[in-house]
Amino acid sequence: MHSRSSTIRTHRAVTTLAALLTGALALSACSSGDKDKKDNGDHSGGVTGSTVTLPKLNGAHLEIAAVWTGQEQKNFKQVLAEFEKRTGAKVTFVPAQDPIINFLGSKIAGGQPPDVALLPQPGAIRQAVQKKWAKPLGPEALKELQKNYSQGWQDIGKVDGKQYGVYYKAANKSLIWYNAEVFENAGAKEPKTWQDLLTASQAVYDSGVTPFSVAGADGWPLTDWFENVYLSQAGPEKYDQLAQHKIKWTDPSVKQALTTLAQLWGKKEYLAGGQNGALQTEFTNSVTQTFTGGAQPKSAMVYEGDFVQVNIAETKAKVGTDAKVFPFPAVGSAAPVVSGGDAAVILKDSKAAQALVTFLASPDAATIQAKLGGYLSPNRSVPVSVYPNAVQQKIAKALIASGDDFRFDMSDQAPQAFGGTPGKGEWKDLQDFLRNPKDVAGAQARLEKDAAAAYGSGS
């Protein structure tokens, strides 16, 4: 599990970033050997050098909580090990469950909050501040943050003008990964528009392979599907209005987006296992089943962010050759660019906790995880050359190039009861819609009822 979705784009950024990505990802086909061609002169933020001064913390014990599992958690533990080496502190990783605010609530009620938590939504940071759990960043962490982050990334970690969060991780969530062998056998081309995507899906289906794996067992990938379609089709202004619930989910723009989604989700033969199979497919399996089974995998394509690479790594497929990627196609006038992020927030203030967050704001920390793949940092001092392949390098470049031109997506701006809770709100409503994509009006009514309740109570 990882952060859900934030959005990098504006009128201007959406086109430049999409163009950057289109050019970038086209390169991925011939760049699997990139590892040997790194720019050796560009490692100023590397692990060997130290760009940040940390105190000696011998005897200090810290706990840091996040919802990361599997390889993502393993890779992050290497970052924590470097902090231990430099400071003498001991850091324990605490695996959290979604929604993390509920998990932290029970820890705090039991008198055992972790020192630091990685929060996957701006809404969660706001809640942690309102509940008086979160502690503001001290001068060292602030200095490190201001040195390495664009103003936009700093601002989304603020509540009422005070800095509480350091965005340690970002994700580009407007990508569709595909099995290159299947596409080649089907004579399918990388789509630029939604119509192209439907055409490619049909070509793949005609060649004897199911076009898509949809991770319906987890609600969050479904919200990301919706957000990409809605952002591209309805445009940024409508998108912001819906994110703030200034327009209702019964709005015609929502009807249009759901109707568009149903062109894919409503075709049983286009989904691995049909709608029922999709509802039983967890995110990790949606990826691995696309890249196992030789020329006959369970599906040809899977939608999700750059972190999909972590899961592809569990198969024999190689990114850039066997597993390729294209930007989420334009449904409206511009292709969407959606991103996610996790922010480190201090819950127990101490010299050691402040030092850990200062470290996470430095390029030193991010560079360790960037080298391991399946991770993207919004820290602009991390050299692009440290990312392990051309695909990842271009996605990183595009993220940093967008500067301040981004904002977090709907499900992450929404109250957690609506946008961030398994089996409830938007997650559940979109699962029900996946089960019955003909019922657009019913889906809209349920989404509006749940949104009204959640936004109304401010929960």
Disulfide bonds with the S-S distance in Angstrom:
none
